[in-house]
């Protein structure tokens, strides 16, 4: 057992499997990244969007074989994504299956990841296969991996000390990595979640659902609301989907949140980039309800 690595059971994540001769071209026409860049040793982060460009789910896609793909996403969204994708299969030779019960997903977190902002991964991420497991790197500095093992096999020996899910979540939030759950599905356009900054959108690929709106925001208009990182000044509980107003009058909506050891809440939220945009009127009543959250840095720059 390694003392510099923590293992976290990620029971909230599930697995969608796409198999068949048309598995890759079918998903290529539905997801925001260029899946032709997939390889057995390379995974991709991609968004699945509605026609208005709003994110239904985020998927970490990896290739088991040329006609066999896995996608890791929140378990609660797997049935929804399969149902929506199935409407577009038509004559495509592809089968979509919820294989969440067949896979055990564990997070491996380097000790240095449980601290300040980590470097997010843009573009392809490494994948390592063995007879017993699939390891997917989702962050490089500090290192974080997803470990997928079959539930039909006995659990592998732990690579490090077992840790609570908050350890993984803190590292994810520090890295500025969004997640979409049932409470926030279809709430945010792709760029609001910084998917363009995290390498989850390929602007040079063909059409996919929501592509027109996402491309227009990229080429013609400035995105005024983006995901940012904050911490509350005092103990407070926030959850995905919660909305409020910051001390400077900007409205926000929570993407992800986790409690720190001192009870304060660190969170990712979509809010206007400038104080003058979407500011609510000031009054004694509204001022008292505002959240005086401290802004924290992200490991990547936001467009000005």
N, C-alpha and C positions, 0 to 999 in steps of 0.2 A: 504494500500500500504506500502510495506516494504522499508525503506531507504537504507538497506544494500544489496539489490538485484536489478540488472538491467535486464530489459526484452528487448530482441533483436529479431526483425522479421527476420527470416532466409528464405527469399523467394527464395534463390538460391538452397535450398535443396528440394529434391523430395522423393517420396515413391514408392517402388516396392513391390507388394503383390504377394506372392506365396501360392496358396491354392490347397488342394487335398491330398489324402492318401499318395502320394509319394513326397510331398513338401519338407519335411526335408531330406529324403535320397537322393533326386535329388540334392539339394543344397550342401549336405555333399560331394558329388562327384565333386563339381565344385569350392567351396570356400576353402580358406587356413586354416580356423579354424575348430575346432571340434564342429559341431553344436549339437552333442548329449549332450553337456554341457548347451545348452539353457534351460531355464525354464521361466515360466510366470513372475518370479521376477528377471530374469537375462538376460542381452543382451550380445552380443559378437561383437567385431570388426573383420572383415575378409576381405581378399583381393580376388578379382577375377582376374585371370592372363591369359595371353596367353601361348601357349606351350613353349615359351622361358623364362617363369618365370617373364615376365614384367607385371606390374600392370595395368590392364584395368580400375579398379575402386576399391574404398574402400567402404565397406558397414557396417553400424551398424545394426545388425540383432536382431530382437526381436520376441517373440512368443506370438501371441494372443490366440492360441489354438494349440493342437498337430498337426493339419493339416492346420494351418493358420499362416503364417509368414509375417512379414513386414521387409523391409530393407530400411534404410535411406541412401541416397547418393545424390550427386549433381544432380539437376533436369535435367541438360543438358545431363547427361550420362544415364539416365533411359532407354530411347528408345534403345540406343546402347547395353546396357547390356541385355535387354529383347531379342533383335534380336539375339545376339550371344548365349545366353543360350538356346533359342528356338531350335537351330540347334541340340541340344543334348537331347531333351526331348524324342524323338522316341515314345516308348510305355508307358512311365512313366505317371502316373495319377497326373498331376500337371498343373495348369493354372497360367501363369505369366501375371500380369496386371500393367500398369502404373496408380497408384492411386494418383499421385501428386496433381491433382486438388481437390481431396477429403479431403486433409489434410492441416491443418495450422500448421506450425512448428515455434516454438518460443524458443529462447535460454534464460535461466535463469543464470545470472552470479553473483556470490558473489562479493562484493565490492573489496575484497582482490585479486581477480583474475586479475584485471586490473593493474598488476604491473610486478614484475620480475617473473622468472621462477616458474611455478606451478608444482605440482607433477602430472605426467601423470598416467593414470589408466592402469594397466596391467591385462589382463584376464577379467573375467566376470564383468559386471557393473550392478548396481541395476536398477530395473524397478518397477514402482508403477502404478497400474491401478485404474481408477475410472470410474464412469458412463459417465463422460464428457471428460476425458483426459487420456493420457499415458505419464508418466514422466520417462525419461531415464537418469540416471546419467552417465556422460561421464568423469568427473574428480572429485576427492575427496577433495583435499587440494590445493587451495580453491575449493569450490564446484561449479560445472557447470552441468546443466541439459538441455536436449532437451524435450520440451513439445509439444506433438502431440495432436491436437484437430480436430474434424470433422468440415469441412467448412459448413456442413449442420446445425450446431448449432451456436447460437450467440457466439461471442468471450467471453471467460472467463474474469472475472475481473482481471486486471493486478496485478501481484504479486509484482511488483516493478516499479521504474521509467523507462520509455521508453528510450532506448539508441540506438545509431547508430550501424550498423553492425561491424564497426571497433573495438568496445569494445569486441565483441565475438572473432573476428579474432586475436586481440592482445593476448587474453588469450590462444587461440589455439596455436599460434606460440610460446609463452612463455613456453607452456607445451611440445613443441616438437612433436606436433601431425600433421602428414602429411595429405594433402588432394590431391586428384587427380581430375583434371578437363579435359575438352576436349583438352586443350593445352598440357597437360602432360601425357595423357593416353598412355600407352605402352612405356613410356620413361625410366622407372626405374624398375630394378629387385627388388623384395620384400625387401631384406635386405638393399638396398640402401635407402629405406624410413624408416628404423629402425623398420619394422613391427615385426621382431623377438624380439625386445626389448620392444615392446608395447603389447605383448601377442596376436597378430593377426595371428600367425602361430602356428599350432599344428604339431610338428614333429613326433608325435607318432600315427597319424591317417592314414587312408588308402590313396589311390591315389586321386589326383585331378589335374585339368589342371595346368601345370607348376610345379608340385610337384618335378619332377626329377631334374630340374635345381636348384630350391630353396633348396632342400635337399643336393645336391652336394656342393653348396656354404656354407652350414651350417657345413657339416661333413668333407669336404676335402680341402676347400680353404678359405683363409682369404679374407674378403670383403674389398677391398681397397678404395672404394668410399662409403661414407655414408652421410646422411642428417645431416647438422650442422646449427647452428643459428648464424646470423650476424646482424650488423647494419651499415648503411652507415655513413661516417663521416660528410656528408653535405646533405642538402635536395636533394632528388633524388627519382624518381618513378621507381619501378620495378614491374614486374608482372610474374605470373607463366609461365614457359617456356623460360624466358629470360636467356641468357647465357653470360658469360664473363670470365675475368681472375682476380684473386685476386692479391694483391700487391706482394705476395710471389711466384707468377707464377702458382698457382694451378687454373685449370679451374673449373667453377661452372655452375650449371643450377638451376634456381629458382623453388622451389616447391610451396611456398606461400609467400606473402609479404603484409605488411600493413604500412601505414604512421603513424609515431608518431606525437604528437602534435607540435613538433618543425620542422616538415617537413622531418626529417630523416626517412629512410626506414628500418624497421626491417624485416628480411626475413629468411626463411628456404631454404637452397640450398644443393644439392648433390655436394660434392667436395671430392677430395682425402684426406685421413686422414693425410698423411705425405707430407711435403713440397717438397720432392724430386720426388714425383710421379705425372705424367702428368703435369709437369711444362713446360711452353712455354719459348722459347729462349728470352733473355733479349736484348732489343735494346732501343734506345731513343724513338722511335715511339711507341713500344709496352708498354714501361714503363709508358708513359703518358696516355695510355688507360686503365691501370689497375685500379681496384677498391680497394682502401685502406680501406676495410671494417674491423670493429672491430669484433672479435670473441666473442660470448656470450655463457654462459653456458646453458646446457640442464639439466632438472631435473632427468636425468638418465645417467649413464656412457656409453660412447662408447667403444667398444672393442679396445684394443691396437693392 
